[in-house]
Amino acid sequence: MSSTTVDVAVIGAGVIGTAAAWRLADAGVRVALIDRSHPAAGSSGASDGYLAVSTKTPGPAMALAAASRARYPAWLQRLGPVDAEVRGGVLLVDHSDGLSAIEAHARHLRDHGVDVDLVDGARLRQLEPGLAPHLVAGLVCESEMQLNPYKLALATVAAATAAGVIPFWPATPVVERLDATGATLALGDGRRVIAHQVVLAAGAASAALGADFGLTLPVAPRQGVLAITTKTPPLAQRFLVSARYLTHKRDPSLAGTSTDPAERIGHGFTCETLPTGQHIIGSSRRFVGFDRTVPPDVLAIILASAIAHLPGLADCTILRAFAGLRPFVPDNRPLLGRSAAQPAVIVATGHEGDGVTLAPITAEVVTALALGQTPPVDLTGLDPDRFAGTQPHT
Ligand SMILES: Cc1cc2nc3c(=O)[nH]c(=O)nc-3n(C[C@H](O)[C@H](O)[C@H](O)COP(=O)(O)OP(=O)(O)OC[C@H]3O[C@@H](n4cnc5c(N)ncnc54)[C@H](O)[C@@H]3O)c2cc1C
């Protein structure tokens, strides 16, 4: 039976695990990257690519996003092409959204050094002429970027393997022995990975994997549906996202209490214009276990809302629709840090709808922790042991 000894085994080859593996190897660490399927098989391959700071909750989430966004330009210089573009983004406000809450949000963003402009409906339609007349305002952030998360995961795998990372897939590790100084992971084909430290980055599947390591990680899959169009004439310059999207993201209980079909699926409108001339239209937030099928009624709500926001979409052809599973944590904060309960384990999961945005800062935190250095950001509130002893989210 063959065994490979490494300093760090990273489990999960989504944008988080691949980024962590790359940065670790770049720092001279001997790394194994393990995925039960293949890179970007999880949420990272079924995601928009909006690198947004302006949609984050003030506090740690906004600070993390700003720190991560600041690191992207240097990253992108080192990775292959990932369709990265600074296109800007707009948070769309209609009559039902509280304008005062958006004004307060704009102030928080400026306090975090993010340049945003709150414009009225007339100015909004000058900037984005395709938008519907019912939108009364928009919070414009011209510095927001977008990229292709699937290509990002593949580019970081390529950079990681060039830096010496050893790939293992498809392989689901079974934890055979774990102590404070490392773990032995048995892979299905009889191989073993003996690691001094383990990075747990299994996305929506992190709860089960965490349990194998004796950790309580209440990560639940939160399904989001996206539809992609064929190439169309340009309908919008910027990434469009309705304020309702943020409300649902932050408060899952809204879907359960509402009788409105769109509210019940946690719908908020999003539209990303790709360099190919296609549009990605979203989305929903539902707890349906690990189901990745696309129900026609959910898709119908998303498409009707998309046309109501951006009427030109009525003339598009839908190429396909797909669903991804965001790694949701009940308090809406990632689980990021070294576990005090299992000191050989560094947890990097639970990024919900923000993992693409947060990949660079997460990778830097993981690397610093693995090397015994001080992390580059304050990890208060992100402690991976904070749910120990609680019941998982249902
Ligand atoms: C519809 C939708 C839109 C989104 N839009 C955005 C956006 O615009 N911007 C943004 O920043 N984020 C967005 N996200 C969120 C983003 O996709 C996720 O936060 C991110 O992809 C999570 O990355 P990850 O690496 O943690 O998890 P994943 O990408 O899910 O990767 C986890 C990996 O772990 C592997 N794995 C699981 N269990 C095991 C095991 N036991 N052994 C080995 N391997 C295992 C899986 O095969 C998988 O490859 C969106 C998500 C969705 C669903």
The ligand as a Tripos MOL2 file, in Angstrom:
@<TRIPOS>MOLECULE
LIG
   53    58     1     0     0
SMALL
NO_CHARGES

@<TRIPOS>ATOM
      1 C1        -26.1050   30.1350   -7.5460 C.3       1 LIG1
      2 C2        -24.8370   30.5720   -6.8580 C.ar      1 LIG1
      3 C3        -24.2850   31.8210   -7.1310 C.ar      1 LIG1
      4 C4        -23.1200   32.2280   -6.4690 C.ar      1 LIG1
      5 N1        -22.5780   33.4470   -6.7920 N.ar      1 LIG1
      6 C5        -21.4350   33.8470   -6.1660 C.ar      1 LIG1
      7 C6        -20.8300   35.0790   -6.5220 C.ar      1 LIG1
      8 O1        -21.2760   35.7840   -7.4300 O.2       1 LIG1
      9 N2        -19.7160   35.4600   -5.8370 N.ar      1 LIG1
     10 C7        -19.1740   34.6990   -4.8320 C.ar      1 LIG1
     11 O2        -18.1930   35.1250   -4.2270 O.2       1 LIG1
     12 N3        -19.7130   33.5020   -4.5070 N.ar      1 LIG1
     13 C8        -20.8270   33.0620   -5.1370 C.ar      1 LIG1
     14 N4        -21.3940   31.8620   -4.8130 N.ar      1 LIG1
     15 C9        -20.8350   31.1040   -3.6980 C.3       1 LIG1
     16 C10       -19.6290   30.2870   -4.1090 C.3       1 LIG1
     17 O3        -19.9390   29.4890   -5.2280 O.3       1 LIG1
     18 C11       -19.2200   29.4000   -2.9160 C.3       1 LIG1
     19 O4        -19.1210   30.1510   -1.7250 O.3       1 LIG1
     20 C12       -17.8610   28.7640   -3.1900 C.3       1 LIG1
     21 O5        -17.8650   28.1330   -4.4480 O.3       1 LIG1
     22 C13       -17.5180   27.7540   -2.1010 C.3       1 LIG1
     23 O6        -16.2830   27.1740   -2.4580 O.3       1 LIG1
     24 P1        -15.7350   25.9470   -1.6400 P.3       1 LIG1
     25 O7        -14.4130   25.6440   -2.2150 O.co2     1 LIG1
     26 O8        -15.8400   26.2090   -0.1800 O.co2     1 LIG1
     27 O9        -16.7840   24.7740   -1.9010 O.3       1 LIG1
     28 P2        -17.0890   23.8430   -3.2530 P.3       1 LIG1
     29 O10       -16.8470   24.6420   -4.4470 O.co2     1 LIG1
     30 O11       -18.4020   23.2940   -3.0010 O.co2     1 LIG1
     31 O12       -15.9330   22.7830   -3.1520 O.3       1 LIG1
     32 C14       -15.9450   21.7700   -2.1850 C.3       1 LIG1
     33 C15       -15.2310   20.5670   -2.7710 C.3       1 LIG1
     34 O13       -15.0910   19.6070   -1.7390 O.3       1 LIG1
     35 C16       -15.2280   18.3230   -2.2980 C.3       1 LIG1
     36 N5        -15.5800   17.4050   -1.2090 N.ar      1 LIG1
     37 C17       -16.6850   17.4360   -0.4400 C.ar      1 LIG1
     38 N6        -16.6310   16.4520    0.4700 N.ar      1 LIG1
     39 C18       -15.4700   15.7880    0.2890 C.ar      1 LIG1
     40 C19       -14.8600   14.6840    0.9140 C.ar      1 LIG1
     41 N7        -15.4180   14.0380    1.9380 N.pl3     1 LIG1
     42 N8        -13.6600   14.2600    0.4400 N.ar      1 LIG1
     43 C20       -13.0610   14.8970   -0.6110 C.ar      1 LIG1
     44 N9        -13.6110   15.9510   -1.2370 N.ar      1 LIG1
     45 C21       -14.7990   16.4050   -0.7900 C.ar      1 LIG1
     46 C22       -16.3130   18.5020   -3.3650 C.3       1 LIG1
     47 O14       -16.2230   17.5000   -4.3720 O.3       1 LIG1
     48 C23       -16.0120   19.8910   -3.8980 C.3       1 LIG1
     49 O15       -15.2160   19.8430   -5.0680 O.3       1 LIG1
     50 C24       -22.5300   31.3990   -5.4930 C.ar      1 LIG1
     51 C25       -23.0580   30.1280   -5.2440 C.ar      1 LIG1
     52 C26       -24.1920   29.7070   -5.9290 C.ar      1 LIG1
     53 C27       -24.7400   28.3240   -5.6560 C.3       1 LIG1
@<TRIPOS>BOND
     1     1     2 1
     2     2     3 ar
     3     2    52 ar
     4     3     4 ar
     5     4     5 ar
     6     4    50 ar
     7     5     6 ar
     8     6     7 ar
     9     6    13 1
    10     7     8 2
    11     7     9 ar
    12     9    10 ar
    13    10    11 2
    14    10    12 ar
    15    12    13 ar
    16    13    14 ar
    17    14    15 1
    18    14    50 ar
    19    15    16 1
    20    16    17 1
    21    16    18 1
    22    18    19 1
    23    18    20 1
    24    20    21 1
    25    20    22 1
    26    22    23 1
    27    23    24 1
    28    24    25 2
    29    24    26 1
    30    24    27 1
    31    27    28 1
    32    28    29 2
    33    28    30 1
    34    28    31 1
    35    31    32 1
    36    32    33 1
    37    33    34 1
    38    33    48 1
    39    34    35 1
    40    35    36 1
    41    35    46 1
    42    36    37 ar
    43    36    45 ar
    44    37    38 ar
    45    38    39 ar
    46    39    40 ar
    47    39    45 ar
    48    40    41 1
    49    40    42 ar
    50    42    43 ar
    51    43    44 ar
    52    44    45 ar
    53    46    47 1
    54    46    48 1
    55    48    49 1
    56    50    51 ar
    57    51    52 ar
    58    52    53 1
@<TRIPOS>SUBSTRUCTURE
     1 LIG1         1 GROUP 0 **** ****
